Amino acid sequence: ADIIKIERVTWKIKLEGNGLVQRIVKLDFENLGLDTIPFSIGGLEHLEWVELENNSLTSIPESFGSLNELWYLDLYNNQIIDLPTSLQFLTKLKEFYIYSNQIAELDFSFSNLTSLEKLWRNDNQIEFIDSSVCEILGNLEFYYNNNKLCENLPTCLIDIDLDDQNCND
């Protein structure tokens, strides 16, 4: 396969069937002042890497859940309030950066995210995280400070240092 990178988009050209096909595999849309991402992004079925940090996003489309090849998702330093539950279907996701947003809860199941190696979710407003996070926590690089995880913690997080949370705010 050949890799072609033009500015902020990377394509992979490879032999498929009887001919060459060109597939978008990486989007680097950091620092662009974006406030929305089109729903059609879910049609980029070969997408592996998405960088959307340092924008003005308040949400991402539910269609992200259909990006079956996605292994890197960087959404830090936006104004994201809620994440779609479809993210629970990203079984190849290894690195997931959502820190420095306004997220209040992670209410999707983590059970299928068995490839996840890094989950940085610090500096949000998270008051709730689904207990299924305990299923993948073993080998996970997991940052959680500066949230509001003060009550109703999953059993695997019961020993977190509440001084690292904003429980008095």
N, CA and C atoms as an extended XYZ file, in Angstrom:
507
Properties=species:S:1:pos:R:3:atomname:S:1:resname:S:1:resid:I:1 pbc="F F F"
N         0.835       -1.188        0.000 N   ALA     1
C         0.000        0.000        0.000 CA  ALA     1
C         0.874        1.243        0.000 C   ALA     1
N         0.482        2.240       -0.738 N   ASP     2
C         1.165        3.532       -0.746 CA  ASP     2
C         0.381        4.497        0.129 C   ASP     2
N         1.105        5.381        0.794 N   ILE     3
C         0.490        6.394        1.643 CA  ILE     3
C         0.683        7.753        0.972 C   ILE     3
N        -0.391        8.517        0.867 N   ILE     4
C        -0.338        9.869        0.313 CA  ILE     4
C        -0.883       10.819        1.368 C   ILE     4
N        -0.130       11.857        1.684 N   LYS     5
C        -0.594       12.852        2.647 CA  LYS     5
C        -0.622       14.212        1.960 C   LYS     5
N        -1.778       14.821        1.961 N   ILE     6
C        -1.937       16.159        1.400 CA  ILE     6
C        -2.552       17.018        2.489 C   ILE     6
N        -1.757       17.939        3.002 N   GLU     7
C        -2.142       18.819        4.095 CA  GLU     7
C        -2.671       18.032        5.282 C   GLU     7
N        -3.969       17.993        5.492 N   ARG     8
C        -4.547       17.425        6.710 CA  ARG     8
C        -5.261       16.095        6.497 C   ARG     8
N        -5.141       15.509        5.317 N   VAL     9
C        -5.800       14.239        5.002 CA  VAL     9
C        -4.764       13.261        4.476 C   VAL     9
N        -4.826       12.028        4.979 N   THR    10
C        -3.913       10.983        4.525 CA  THR    10
C        -4.728        9.872        3.881 C   THR    10
N        -4.309        9.466        2.685 N   TRP    11
C        -4.939        8.378        1.946 CA  TRP    11
C        -4.002        7.193        1.882 C   TRP    11
N        -4.602        6.024        1.783 N   LYS    12
C        -3.851        4.807        1.529 CA  LYS    12
C        -4.342        4.276        0.188 C   LYS    12
N        -3.412        4.001       -0.707 N   ILE    13
C        -3.757        3.424       -2.002 CA  ILE    13
C        -3.282        1.982       -1.983 C   ILE    13
N        -4.213        1.061       -2.278 N   LYS    14
C        -3.828       -0.344       -2.257 CA  LYS    14
C        -4.612       -1.117       -3.301 C   LYS    14
N        -4.110       -2.285       -3.615 N   LEU    15
C        -4.758       -3.168       -4.566 CA  LEU    15
C        -5.934       -3.842       -3.879 C   LEU    15
N        -7.086       -3.725       -4.487 N   GLU    16
C        -8.288       -4.339       -3.940 CA  GLU    16
C        -9.094       -4.864       -5.111 C   GLU    16
N        -9.341       -6.158       -5.121 N   GLY    17
C       -10.036       -6.750       -6.263 CA  GLY    17
C        -9.165       -6.680       -7.503 C   GLY    17
N        -9.697       -6.099       -8.568 N   ASN    18
C        -8.964       -6.006       -9.834 CA  ASN    18
C        -8.335       -4.641      -10.066 C   ASN    18
N        -8.317       -3.793       -9.045 N   GLY    19
C        -7.772       -2.468       -9.276 CA  GLY    19
C        -7.265       -1.809       -8.009 C   GLY    19
N        -6.766       -0.597       -8.191 N   LEU    20
C        -6.294        0.189       -7.067 CA  LEU    20
C        -7.444        0.999       -6.485 C   LEU    20
N        -7.477        1.086       -5.173 N   VAL    21
C        -8.478        1.911       -4.512 CA  VAL    21
C        -7.762        2.896       -3.605 C   VAL    21
N        -8.399        4.003       -3.413 N   GLN    22
C        -7.852        5.067       -2.561 CA  GLN    22
C        -8.800        5.244       -1.383 C   GLN    22
N        -8.262        5.134       -0.148 N   ARG    23
C        -9.077        5.224        1.053 CA  ARG    23
C        -8.509        6.288        1.990 C   ARG    23
N        -9.373        7.119        2.544 N   ILE    24
C        -8.937        8.082        3.553 CA  ILE    24
C        -8.735        7.318        4.858 C   ILE    24
N        -7.521        7.449        5.458 N   VAL    25
C        -7.221        6.731        6.687 CA  VAL    25
C        -6.922        7.661        7.859 C   VAL    25
N        -6.634        8.939        7.579 N   LYS    26
C        -6.309        9.856        8.673 CA  LYS    26
C        -6.822       11.252        8.367 C   LYS    26
N        -7.438       11.872        9.397 N   LEU    27
C        -7.853       13.276        9.326 CA  LEU    27
C        -7.177       14.021       10.466 C   LEU    27
N        -6.499       15.090       10.141 N   ASP    28
C        -5.838       15.929       11.142 CA  ASP    28
C        -6.465       17.315       11.069 C   ASP    28
N        -7.536       17.504       11.839 N   PHE    29
C        -8.302       18.747       11.809 CA  PHE    29
C        -8.172       19.517       13.110 C   PHE    29
N        -6.984       19.516       13.678 N   GLU    30
C        -6.754       20.251       14.919 CA  GLU    30
C        -6.574       21.740       14.637 C   GLU    30
N        -6.936       22.551       15.626 N   ASN    31
C        -6.705       24.000       15.580 CA  ASN    31
C        -7.347       24.693       14.387 C   ASN    31
N        -8.537       24.292       14.007 N   LEU    32
C        -9.213       24.903       12.854 CA  LEU    32
C       -10.432       25.733       13.246 C   LEU    32
N       -10.779       25.780       14.530 N   GLY    33
C       -11.962       26.526       14.956 CA  GLY    33
C       -13.268       25.856       14.571 C   GLY    33
N       -13.240       24.550       14.313 N   LEU    34
C       -14.450       23.827       13.916 CA  LEU    34
C       -15.457       23.791       15.050 C   LEU    34
N       -16.748       23.972       14.715 N   ASP    35
C       -17.781       23.851       15.731 CA  ASP    35
C       -18.730       22.687       15.451 C   ASP    35
N       -18.613       22.070       14.280 N   THR    36
C       -19.411       20.886       13.953 CA  THR    36
C       -18.600       19.936       13.081 C   THR    36
N       -18.986       18.692       13.146 N   ILE    37
C       -18.438       17.648       12.275 CA  ILE    37
C       -19.631       17.042       11.549 C   ILE    37
N       -19.565       16.905       10.225 N   PRO    38
C       -20.731       16.377        9.510 CA  PRO    38
C       -21.004       14.911        9.839 C   PRO    38
N       -22.278       14.555        9.859 N   PHE    39
C       -22.711       13.179       10.110 CA  PHE    39
C       -22.077       12.232        9.106 C   PHE    39
N       -21.816       12.713        7.914 N   SER    40
C       -21.274       11.876        6.836 CA  SER    40
C       -19.883       11.329        7.137 C   SER    40
N       -19.228       11.803        8.189 N   ILE    41
C       -17.913       11.270        8.544 CA  ILE    41
C       -18.004        9.760        8.787 C   ILE    41
N       -19.146        9.289        9.203 N   GLY    42
C       -19.348        7.859        9.436 CA  GLY    42
C       -19.207        7.021        8.178 C   GLY    42
N       -19.274        7.642        7.012 N   GLY    43
C       -19.102        6.933        5.749 CA  GLY    43
C       -17.654        6.652        5.400 C   GLY    43
N       -16.724        7.207        6.148 N   LEU    44
C       -15.295        6.971        5.890 CA  LEU    44
C       -14.876        5.688        6.607 C   LEU    44
N       -15.357        4.577        6.091 N   GLU    45
C       -15.249        3.298        6.790 CA  GLU    45
C       -13.833        2.776        6.980 C   GLU    45
N       -12.847        3.361        6.325 N   HIS    46
C       -11.462        2.919        6.486 CA  HIS    46
C       -10.650        3.875        7.357 C   HIS    46
N       -11.311        4.853        7.919 N   LEU    47
C       -10.650        5.853        8.752 CA  LEU    47
C       -10.057        5.198        9.999 C   LEU    47
N        -8.777        5.471       10.259 N   GLU    48
C        -8.068        4.877       11.392 CA  GLU    48
C        -7.692        5.902       12.458 C   GLU    48
N        -7.554        7.152       12.073 N   TRP    49
C        -6.969        8.170       12.958 CA  TRP    49
C        -7.729        9.476       12.758 C   TRP    49
N        -8.210       10.073       13.864 N   VAL    50
C        -8.909       11.355       13.784 CA  VAL    50
C        -8.378       12.269       14.879 C   VAL    50
N        -7.897       13.436       14.474 N   GLU    51
C        -7.456       14.469       15.412 CA  GLU    51
C        -8.368       15.677       15.262 C   GLU    51
N        -9.070       16.010       16.335 N   LEU    52
C        -9.996       17.143       16.339 CA  LEU    52
C        -9.750       18.052       17.532 C   LEU    52
N        -8.570       17.962       18.129 N   GLU    53
C        -8.303       18.750       19.327 CA  GLU    53
C        -8.189       20.237       19.022 C   GLU    53
N        -8.397       21.022       20.079 N   ASN    54
C        -8.265       22.481       20.013 CA  ASN    54
C        -9.185       23.109       18.978 C   ASN    54
N       -10.452       22.724       19.021 N   ASN    55
C       -11.475       23.320       18.181 CA  ASN    55
C       -12.582       23.865       19.091 C   ASN    55
N       -13.762       24.059       18.539 N   SER    56
C       -14.900       24.572       19.320 CA  SER    56
C       -16.085       23.615       19.246 C   SER    56
N       -15.808       22.333       19.176 N   LEU    57
C       -16.856       21.327       19.055 CA  LEU    57
C       -17.631       21.192       20.357 C   LEU    57
N       -18.951       21.052       20.251 N   THR    58
C       -19.773       20.784       21.427 CA  THR    58
C       -20.302       19.351       21.414 C   THR    58
N       -20.191       18.677       20.279 N   SER    59
C       -20.614       17.283       20.166 CA  SER    59
C       -19.916       16.662       18.962 C   SER    59
N       -20.009       15.342       18.905 N   ILE    60
C       -19.567       14.631       17.710 CA  ILE    60
C       -20.724       13.754       17.256 C   ILE    60
N       -20.823       13.481       15.962 N   PRO    61
C       -21.992       12.752       15.461 CA  PRO    61
C       -22.037       11.294       15.909 C   PRO    61
N       -23.239       10.787       16.034 N   GLU    62
C       -23.477        9.377       16.367 CA  GLU    62
C       -22.816        8.457       15.340 C   GLU    62
N       -22.629        8.951       14.123 N   SER    63
C       -22.052        8.133       13.053 CA  SER    63
C       -20.601        7.725       13.327 C   SER    63
N       -19.943        8.331       14.311 N   PHE    64
C       -18.584        7.909       14.675 CA  PHE    64
C       -18.552        6.434       15.029 C   PHE    64
N       -19.644        5.907       15.549 N   GLY    65
C       -19.700        4.507       15.952 CA  GLY    65
C       -19.552        3.526       14.811 C   GLY    65
N       -19.683        3.992       13.572 N   SER    66
C       -19.535        3.095       12.416 CA  SER    66
C       -18.114        3.104       11.851 C   SER    66
N       -17.198        3.812       12.496 N   LEU    67
C       -15.812        3.865       12.026 CA  LEU    67
C       -15.052        2.653       12.583 C   LEU    67
N       -15.299        1.493       11.975 N   ASN    68
C       -14.810        0.217       12.495 CA  ASN    68
C       -13.301        0.072       12.526 C   ASN    68
N       -12.579        0.845       11.755 N   GLU    69
C       -11.117        0.746       11.720 CA  GLU    69
C       -10.442        1.775       12.624 C   GLU    69
N       -11.219        2.639       13.250 N   LEU    70
C       -10.671        3.735       14.045 CA  LEU    70
C        -9.933        3.203       15.274 C   LEU    70
N        -8.667        3.589       15.397 N   TRP    71
C        -7.901        3.189       16.583 CA  TRP    71
C        -7.355        4.387       17.350 C   TRP    71
N        -7.462        5.590       16.799 N   TYR    72
C        -6.978        6.805       17.474 CA  TYR    72
C        -8.020        7.900       17.334 C   TYR    72
N        -8.498        8.417       18.471 N   LEU    73
C        -9.494        9.489       18.461 CA  LEU    73
C        -9.094       10.544       19.481 C   LEU    73
N        -8.820       11.737       18.990 N   ASP    74
C        -8.329       12.833       19.824 CA  ASP    74
C        -9.326       13.984       19.763 C   ASP    74
N       -10.021       14.208       20.881 N   LEU    75
C       -11.059       15.243       20.961 CA  LEU    75
C       -10.769       16.265       22.049 C   LEU    75
N        -9.555       16.276       22.577 N   TYR    76
C        -9.296       17.132       23.738 CA  TYR    76
C        -9.355       18.617       23.406 C   TYR    76
N        -9.619       19.380       24.453 N   ASN    77
C        -9.678       20.830       24.401 CA  ASN    77
C       -10.703       21.351       23.390 C   ASN    77
N       -11.927       20.913       23.587 N   ASN    78
C       -13.095       21.422       22.872 CA  ASN    78
C       -14.108       21.827       23.935 C   ASN    78
N       -15.362       21.938       23.566 N   GLN    79
C       -16.433       22.197       24.529 CA  GLN    79
C       -17.479       21.091       24.467 C   GLN    79
N       -17.033       19.871       24.238 N   ILE    80
C       -17.938       18.738       24.088 CA  ILE    80
C       -18.662       18.481       25.406 C   ILE    80
N       -19.982       18.377       25.305 N   ILE    81
C       -20.834       18.171       26.470 CA  ILE    81
C       -21.202       16.706       26.626 C   ILE    81
N       -21.440       16.036       25.508 N   ASP    82
C       -21.926       14.661       25.534 CA  ASP    82
C       -21.263       13.878       24.415 C   ASP    82
N       -21.007       12.608       24.667 N   LEU    83
C       -20.448       11.722       23.654 CA  LEU    83
C       -21.517       10.726       23.225 C   LEU    83
N       -21.557       10.372       21.947 N   PRO    84
C       -22.582        9.433       21.491 CA  PRO    84
C       -22.339        8.028       22.050 C   PRO    84
N       -23.414        7.324       22.348 N   THR    85
C       -23.292        5.957       22.853 CA  THR    85
C       -22.719        5.012       21.804 C   THR    85
N       -22.760        5.398       20.543 N   SER    86
C       -22.227        4.546       19.472 CA  SER    86
C       -20.725        4.331       19.603 C   SER    86
N       -20.040        5.147       20.399 N   LEU    87
C       -18.600        4.954       20.580 CA  LEU    87
C       -18.284        3.597       21.195 C   LEU    87
N       -19.258        2.978       21.835 N   GLN    88
C       -19.048        1.660       22.431 CA  GLN    88
C       -18.786        0.580       21.384 C   GLN    88
N       -19.002        0.885       20.114 N   PHE    89
C       -18.792       -0.090       19.047 CA  PHE    89
C       -17.424        0.035       18.373 C   PHE    89
N       -16.584        0.914       18.859 N   LEU    90
C       -15.254        1.114       18.267 CA  LEU    90
C       -14.275        0.093       18.849 C   LEU    90
N       -14.400       -1.133       18.415 N   THR    91
C       -13.647       -2.241       19.014 CA  THR    91
C       -12.143       -2.169       18.771 C   THR    91
N       -11.704       -1.426       17.780 N   LYS    92
C       -10.263       -1.300       17.517 CA  LYS    92
C        -9.650       -0.066       18.173 C   LYS    92
N       -10.467        0.732       18.852 N   LEU    93
C        -9.986        1.968       19.460 CA  LEU    93
C        -8.938        1.666       20.529 C   LEU    93
N        -7.737        2.240       20.350 N   LYS    94
C        -6.641        2.050       21.300 CA  LYS    94
C        -6.389        3.298       22.135 C   LYS    94
N        -6.483        4.458       21.501 N   GLU    95
C        -6.189        5.709       22.181 CA  GLU    95
C        -7.368        6.654       22.035 C   GLU    95
N        -7.851        7.141       23.191 N   PHE    96
C        -9.057        7.967       23.234 CA  PHE    96
C        -8.795        9.127       24.189 C   PHE    96
N        -8.667       10.323       23.628 N   TYR    97
C        -8.328       11.518       24.402 CA  TYR    97
C        -9.511       12.480       24.397 C   TYR    97
N       -10.147       12.646       25.563 N   ILE    98
C       -11.313       13.529       25.666 CA  ILE    98
C       -11.135       14.556       26.777 C   ILE    98
N        -9.913       14.742       27.236 N   TYR    99
C        -9.698       15.658       28.352 CA  TYR    99
C        -9.926       17.110       27.933 C   TYR    99
N       -10.166       17.941       28.935 N   SER   100
C       -10.410       19.379       28.746 CA  SER   100
C       -11.619       19.650       27.854 C   SER   100
N       -12.747       19.075       28.245 N   ASN   101
C       -14.031       19.329       27.613 CA  ASN   101
C       -15.033       19.651       28.716 C   ASN   101
N       -16.313       19.500       28.426 N   GLN   102
C       -17.378       19.761       29.407 CA  GLN   102
C       -18.249       18.530       29.614 C   GLN   102
N       -17.695       17.364       29.404 N   ILE   103
C       -18.440       16.107       29.459 CA  ILE   103
C       -18.885       15.823       30.891 C   ILE   103
N       -20.182       15.494       31.056 N   ALA   104
C       -20.740       15.245       32.383 CA  ALA   104
C       -20.842       13.760       32.717 C   ALA   104
N       -20.980       12.911       31.702 N   GLU   105
C       -21.084       11.484       31.976 CA  GLU   105
C       -20.592       10.666       30.800 C   GLU   105
N       -20.099        9.487       31.132 N   LEU   106
C       -19.703        8.500       30.132 CA  LEU   106
C       -20.646        7.325       30.342 C   LEU   106
N       -21.812        7.407       29.694 N   ASP   107
C       -22.886        6.460       29.961 CA  ASP   107
C       -22.999        5.354       28.924 C   ASP   107
N       -21.948        5.147       28.144 N   PHE   108
C       -21.953        4.043       27.201 CA  PHE   108
C       -21.142        2.885       27.776 C   PHE   108
N       -21.360        1.699       27.232 N   SER   109
C       -20.662        0.514       27.723 CA  SER   109
C       -19.232        0.481       27.199 C   SER   109
N       -18.317        0.143       28.074 N   PHE   110
C       -16.916       -0.006       27.702 CA  PHE   110
C       -16.576       -1.461       27.371 C   PHE   110
N       -17.529       -2.363       27.502 N   SER   111
C       -17.289       -3.802       27.380 CA  SER   111
C       -16.637       -4.206       26.065 C   SER   111
N       -17.012       -3.566       24.960 N   ASN   112
C       -16.456       -3.919       23.650 CA  ASN   112
C       -15.140       -3.215       23.348 C   ASN   112
N       -14.737       -2.291       24.197 N   LEU   113
C       -13.525       -1.501       23.935 CA  LEU   113
C       -12.293       -2.205       24.505 C   LEU   113
N       -12.155       -3.472       24.170 N   THR   114
C       -11.086       -4.295       24.736 CA  THR   114
C        -9.708       -3.951       24.184 C   THR   114
N        -9.626       -3.203       23.099 N   SER   115
C        -8.331       -2.780       22.558 CA  SER   115
C        -7.832       -1.488       23.199 C   SER   115
N        -8.689       -0.833       23.972 N   LEU   116
C        -8.361        0.472       24.530 CA  LEU   116
C        -7.146        0.391       25.461 C   LEU   116
N        -6.137        1.214       25.161 N   GLU   117
C        -4.914        1.268       25.962 CA  GLU   117
C        -4.776        2.587       26.708 C   GLU   117
N        -5.362        3.658       26.161 N   LYS   118
C        -5.265        4.977       26.780 CA  LYS   118
C        -6.628        5.650       26.765 C   LYS   118
N        -7.056        6.102       27.947 N   LEU   119
C        -8.293        6.873       28.085 CA  LEU   119
C        -7.981        8.057       28.992 C   LEU   119
N        -7.794        9.198       28.376 N   TRP   120
C        -7.501       10.412       29.125 CA  TRP   120
C        -8.777       11.236       29.139 C   TRP   120
N        -9.399       11.347       30.301 N   ARG   121
C       -10.675       12.050       30.423 CA  ARG   121
C       -10.641       13.064       31.550 C   ARG   121
N        -9.464       13.469       31.949 N   ASN   122
C        -9.322       14.457       33.012 CA  ASN   122
C        -9.816       15.836       32.546 C   ASN   122
N       -10.048       16.707       33.528 N   ASP   123
C       -10.468       18.086       33.275 CA  ASP   123
C       -11.776       18.178       32.490 C   ASP   123
N       -12.781       17.453       32.975 N   ASN   124
C       -14.144       17.515       32.460 CA  ASN   124
C       -15.074       17.799       33.632 C   ASN   124
N       -16.327       17.483       33.468 N   GLN   125
C       -17.331       17.635       34.529 CA  GLN   125
C       -17.948       16.281       34.859 C   GLN   125
N       -17.229       15.209       34.624 N   ILE   126
C       -17.786       13.861       34.699 CA  ILE   126
C       -18.205       13.510       36.122 C   ILE   126
N       -19.501       13.225       36.254 N   GLU   127
C       -20.078       12.797       37.530 CA  GLU   127
C       -20.419       11.310       37.509 C   GLU   127
N       -20.512       10.742       36.302 N   PHE   128
C       -20.909        9.344       36.157 CA  PHE   128
C       -20.085        8.681       35.077 C   PHE   128
N       -19.634        7.468       35.366 N   ILE   129
C       -18.988        6.629       34.359 CA  ILE   129
C       -19.564        5.234       34.501 C   ILE   129
N       -19.910        4.619       33.388 N   ASP   130
C       -20.523        3.302       33.396 CA  ASP   130
C       -19.601        2.291       34.072 C   ASP   130
N       -20.176        1.415       34.875 N   SER   131
C       -19.373        0.447       35.632 CA  SER   131
C       -18.639       -0.544       34.734 C   SER   131
N       -19.017       -0.639       33.466 N   SER   132
C       -18.318       -1.530       32.540 CA  SER   132
C       -16.870       -1.108       32.321 C   SER   132
N       -16.498        0.108       32.740 N   VAL   133
C       -15.103        0.529       32.637 CA  VAL   133
C       -14.213       -0.417       33.453 C   VAL   133
N       -14.757       -1.046       34.469 N   CYS   134
C       -13.992       -1.984       35.301 CA  CYS   134
C       -13.517       -3.192       34.493 C   CYS   134
N       -14.232       -3.544       33.434 N   GLU   135
C       -13.877       -4.695       32.606 CA  GLU   135
C       -12.602       -4.465       31.805 C   GLU   135
N       -12.261       -3.224       31.533 N   ILE   136
C       -11.102       -2.932       30.680 CA  ILE   136
C        -9.996       -2.196       31.412 C   ILE   136
N       -10.175       -1.939       32.673 N   LEU   137
C        -9.256       -1.075       33.412 CA  LEU   137
C        -7.878       -1.679       33.631 C   LEU   137
N        -7.743       -2.993       33.565 N   GLY   138
C        -6.504       -3.676       33.887 CA  GLY   138
C        -5.247       -3.103       33.240 C   GLY   138
N        -5.211       -2.998       31.938 N   ASN   139
C        -4.025       -2.519       31.214 CA  ASN   139
C        -4.223       -1.131       30.618 C   ASN   139
N        -5.134       -0.379       31.203 N   LEU   140
C        -5.518        0.903       30.637 CA  LEU   140
C        -4.762        2.052       31.300 C   LEU   140
N        -4.177        2.922       30.480 N   GLU   141
C        -3.617        4.183       30.980 CA  GLU   141
C        -4.804        5.126       31.118 C   GLU   141
N        -5.160        5.437       32.361 N   PHE   142
C        -6.455        6.027       32.664 CA  PHE   142
C        -6.250        7.276       33.522 C   PHE   142
N        -6.538        8.443       32.970 N   TYR   143
C        -6.439        9.686       33.726 CA  TYR   143
C        -7.846       10.206       34.010 C   TYR   143
N        -8.116       10.559       35.253 N   TYR   144
C        -9.466       10.927       35.648 CA  TYR   144
C        -9.538       12.176       36.516 C   TYR   144
N        -8.424       12.799       36.858 N   ASN   145
C        -8.451       13.918       37.804 CA  ASN   145
C        -9.210       15.131       37.246 C   ASN   145
N        -9.615       15.996       38.176 N   ASN   146
C       -10.364       17.219       37.862 CA  ASN   146
C       -11.682       16.948       37.140 C   ASN   146
N       -12.451       16.046       37.714 N   ASN   147
C       -13.815       15.790       37.288 CA  ASN   147
C       -14.709       15.973       38.507 C   ASN   147
N       -15.836       15.309       38.518 N   LYS   148
C       -16.734       15.376       39.671 CA  LYS   148
C       -17.176       13.977       40.073 C   LYS   148
N       -16.249       13.034       39.970 N   LEU   149
C       -16.526       11.655       40.367 CA  LEU   149
C       -16.464       11.569       41.883 C   LEU   149
N       -17.575       11.818       42.509 N   CYS   150
C       -17.606       11.920       43.972 CA  CYS   150
C       -18.517       10.890       44.611 C   CYS   150
N       -19.527       10.447       43.900 N   GLU   151
C       -20.504        9.503       44.427 CA  GLU   151
C       -20.811        8.464       43.360 C   GLU   151
N       -21.411        7.389       43.767 N   ASN   152
C       -21.851        6.336       42.849 CA  ASN   152
C       -20.731        5.846       41.941 C   ASN   152
N       -19.563        5.631       42.512 N   LEU   153
C       -18.410        5.183       41.739 CA  LEU   153
C       -18.492        3.689       41.436 C   LEU   153
N       -18.067        3.276       40.245 N   PRO   154
C       -17.931        1.838       39.990 CA  PRO   154
C       -16.946        1.242       41.000 C   PRO   154
N       -17.098       -0.018       41.308 N   THR   155
C       -16.275       -0.644       42.343 CA  THR   155
C       -14.782       -0.530       42.066 C   THR   155
N       -14.381       -0.558       40.803 N   CYS   156
C       -12.952       -0.487       40.486 CA  CYS   156
C       -12.381        0.913       40.722 C   CYS   156
N       -13.243        1.909       40.896 N   LEU   157
C       -12.781        3.283       41.129 CA  LEU   157
C       -13.038        3.750       42.556 C   LEU   157
N       -13.481        2.857       43.398 N   ILE   158
C       -13.876        3.231       44.753 CA  ILE   158
C       -12.711        3.835       45.545 C   ILE   158
N       -11.482        3.492       45.180 N   ASP   159
C       -10.314        3.982       45.911 CA  ASP   159
C        -9.675        5.228       45.292 C   ASP   159
N       -10.343        5.877       44.337 N   ILE   160
C        -9.732        7.060       43.741 CA  ILE   160
C        -9.599        8.152       44.792 C   ILE   160
N        -8.640        8.990       44.606 N   ASP   161
C        -8.396       10.080       45.530 CA  ASP   161
C        -9.406       11.200       45.245 C   ASP   161
N       -10.356       11.380       46.141 N   LEU   162
C       -11.387       12.406       45.929 CA  LEU   162
C       -10.813       13.823       45.964 C   LEU   162
N        -9.613       13.964       46.482 N   ASP   163
C        -8.955       15.289       46.441 CA  ASP   163
C        -8.612       15.676       45.014 C   ASP   163
N        -8.527       14.680       44.117 N   ASP   164
C        -8.255       14.943       42.703 CA  ASP   164
C        -9.515       15.291       41.931 C   ASP   164
N       -10.662       15.244       42.598 N   GLN   165
C       -11.939       15.547       41.986 CA  GLN   165
C       -12.424       16.912       42.482 C   GLN   165
N       -13.392       17.459       41.811 N   ASN   166
C       -13.966       18.740       42.203 CA  ASN   166
C       -15.278       18.497       42.962 C   ASN   166
N       -15.189       17.771       44.052 N   CYS   167
C       -16.386       17.358       44.805 CA  CYS   167
C       -17.028       18.509       45.562 C   CYS   167
N       -16.321       19.538       45.844 N   ASN   168
C       -16.885       20.652       46.606 CA  ASN   168
C       -17.429       21.772       45.742 C   ASN   168
N       -17.295       21.640       44.415 N   ASP   169
C       -17.768       22.688       43.512 CA  ASP   169
C       -19.242       22.558       43.236 C   ASP   169
